[in-house]
Amino acid sequence: MKNISISTLLIAALVFSFGLASASAGDAKSVHDFSVKSIDGKKVDLSQYKGKTLLIVNVASKCGATPQYANLVKLQETFKDKGFLVIGFPANNYGGQEPGTNTEIKEFCSATYQVEFPMFAKVSVKGDDQAPLFQYLTTAENPDKKGDIGWNFEKFLIGKDGKLLRRFKTGIKPDSSEVIEAVKKAVK
């Protein structure tokens, strides 16, 4: 009898915790409501970025768009003094183009593109195992589009209040006038 009640309690606890995890994306008011893991495995509360303008990007090391890292580094450098920050989330959802470990990804980004902006642990950005942050980003109101991310290097411009301002597809490069003008407006 004792084993049954412990098992029942464990199952109830699991159901409750999964319910909270899936509800968190739906209950979120902004990206500041999420915690994620850094590429080094440390917990990071995105609330620490309140008051900053963010460009959240799902990245990959072996993609035709991977050279956008250079543009992201340049964009970060251009606007960092205005409270702007690029943050990268490696994802292997598209063509297996991010097969490496977090350590390998970090090394690649640093050695190849001199990435100094925050990088986070590899996540899934679509599908049944989609990270809660990306559930929020793909369903949040914005003037561009909602729904699944189409490919690597999709960009989400986040206002100082943590709300999604704009969403840019892979083909819109970080150094395009469209992105630069949107960032200029957001950092004011």
Backbone hydrogen bonds, N-H to C=O, Kabsch-Sander energy under -0.5 kcal/mol:
donor,donor_aa,acceptor,acceptor_aa,energy
5,S,1,M,-2.0
6,I,2,K,-2.0
7,S,3,N,-2.8
8,T,4,I,-3.0
9,L,5,S,-2.4
10,L,6,I,-2.6
11,I,7,S,-2.7
12,A,8,T,-2.6
13,A,9,L,-2.6
14,L,10,L,-2.5
15,V,11,I,-2.8
16,F,12,A,-2.6
17,S,13,A,-2.7
18,F,14,L,-2.7
19,G,15,V,-2.2
20,L,16,F,-2.1
21,A,17,S,-2.2
22,S,18,F,-2.5
23,A,19,G,-1.9
24,S,20,L,-1.7
25,A,21,A,-0.7
26,G,22,S,-0.8
27,D,23,A,-2.5
28,A,24,S,-1.0
31,V,162,G,-2.7
33,D,30,S,-1.6
34,F,31,V,-1.7
36,V,44,V,-2.7
38,S,42,K,-3.3
39,I,119,M,-2.1
41,G,38,S,-2.3
44,V,36,V,-3.4
46,L,34,F,-2.7
46,L,44,V,-0.6
48,Q,45,D,-2.0
49,Y,46,L,-1.9
50,K,47,S,-1.8
51,G,160,K,-2.5
52,K,49,Y,-2.3
53,T,83,G,-2.6
54,L,158,I,-1.9
55,L,85,L,-2.0
56,I,156,F,-2.7
57,V,87,I,-2.3
58,N,154,E,-1.4
59,V,57,V,-0.7
59,V,89,F,-1.4
62,K,97,Q,-2.4
63,C,60,A,-0.5
66,T,63,C,-1.7
68,Q,65,A,-2.7
69,Y,66,T,-2.4
70,A,67,P,-1.2
71,N,67,P,-0.8
72,L,68,Q,-2.6
73,V,69,Y,-2.6
74,K,70,A,-2.0
75,L,71,N,-2.6
76,Q,72,L,-2.6
77,E,73,V,-2.3
78,T,74,K,-2.4
79,F,75,L,-2.0
80,K,76,Q,-1.4
82,K,79,F,-1.9
83,G,80,K,-1.5
84,F,79,F,-1.2
85,L,53,T,-2.4
87,I,55,L,-2.5
88,G,118,P,-2.4
89,F,57,V,-2.9
91,A,59,V,-2.1
92,N,123,V,-0.6
95,G,93,N,-0.6
97,Q,94,Y,-1.4
105,I,101,T,-2.7
106,K,102,N,-2.6
107,E,103,T,-2.3
108,F,104,E,-2.5
109,C,105,I,-2.8
110,S,106,K,-2.3
111,A,107,E,-2.9
112,T,108,F,-2.8
113,Y,108,F,-0.6
113,Y,109,C,-1.4
114,Q,110,S,-1.0
115,V,109,C,-1.8
120,F,88,G,-2.5
121,A,37,K,-2.7
123,V,90,P,-2.7
130,Q,127,G,-1.6
131,A,124,S,-3.1
134,F,131,A,-0.7
135,Q,131,A,-1.8
136,Y,132,P,-2.3
137,L,133,L,-2.5
138,T,134,F,-2.0
139,T,135,Q,-0.6
139,T,136,Y,-1.2
140,A,136,Y,-1.6
147,G,138,T,-3.3
153,F,58,N,-4.1
154,E,151,W,-0.6
155,K,168,F,-2.8
156,F,56,I,-2.6
157,L,155,K,-0.5
157,L,166,R,-2.2
158,I,54,L,-3.2
158,I,156,F,-0.6
159,G,163,K,-2.9
162,G,159,G,-2.4
165,L,157,L,-3.3
166,R,157,L,-1.3
168,F,155,K,-3.0
172,I,169,K,-1.7
173,K,171,G,-1.0
176,S,173,K,-2.2
180,I,176,S,-2.5
181,E,177,S,-2.7
182,A,178,E,-1.7
183,V,179,V,-2.6
184,K,180,I,-2.7
185,K,181,E,-2.2
186,A,182,A,-2.1
187,V,183,V,-2.3
188,K,184,K,-0.6
188,K,185,K,-0.7
